[in-house]
Amino acid sequence: MKPGHTGLTHLVHSTRYSWKGLKAAFRNEAAFRQEVGITAVLLPLAWWIGEGPISWLLLVSSLFLC
């Protein structure tokens, strides 16, 4: 990225590079695909079995700590 990019332009470029990195990780890393799949299954399950906002928050936070 060019040093002159600041503000919104910097945010747009950074977001684009981050998205490219996530796509590359999904395409090339089996462990990343497994993590995405497990999260896609367990996130709705946490919503379903959580008894309240605190328990749901604890279940979801444990998903993203790995």
N, C-alpha and C positions, 0 to 999 in steps of 0.2 A: 504494500500500500504506500502511496506517495505521502511524504511528510506534510504536505499542504492540506490534507483532508482533515477537517475538523467538524464538529457538530453533527448535523444530520447526515452529511455525506459519509463521515467516518462510521456512523452507526449502520448505514445501509451496506457499506463495504464489509464491515465486520460481520454483520448478519449473513451476508452472502457467503463469506468464507467459512463461517461456522456451519451453515447448511451443507456446503460442499463436503466438509469434513465428516458430518454425520452420515451423509449419503455414502461416502467412501468407506466408512466404518461398517455400515450395514451391508454393503456389497462385498467387502473383503474379510470381515471378521465373523466367524461362526459364533463366538461367545457373545458378541454384541447382539446378533440376531436372536440368540436364546434369551438374553436379558429383556429384549423388547417384547418377545413373545410371552414370557412369564409375566412381565408387567401388564401387558394387555389382558391377560386372564385374571390376575390377582387384584388389579385396581377395581373392577366392578364387583368382584367378590368381597373386597373390603367394604365397599359401599353397602352391600347387601347384609353382611354379618355384623357391621359396626352398630352398636347399640346407641350411640350418641356421637356428638361431634368430637369429643375427646378421644374416644376409642377409635373412631374412624381416622382421626389425625395420627394416632399412634400406629395404626396398621399401615397407613399410606407412607408415613415417614420411614418405617422399617423397610418398605419396598425400595426406597430411593437411597438408602444408606449403603447398599451393596455396590 
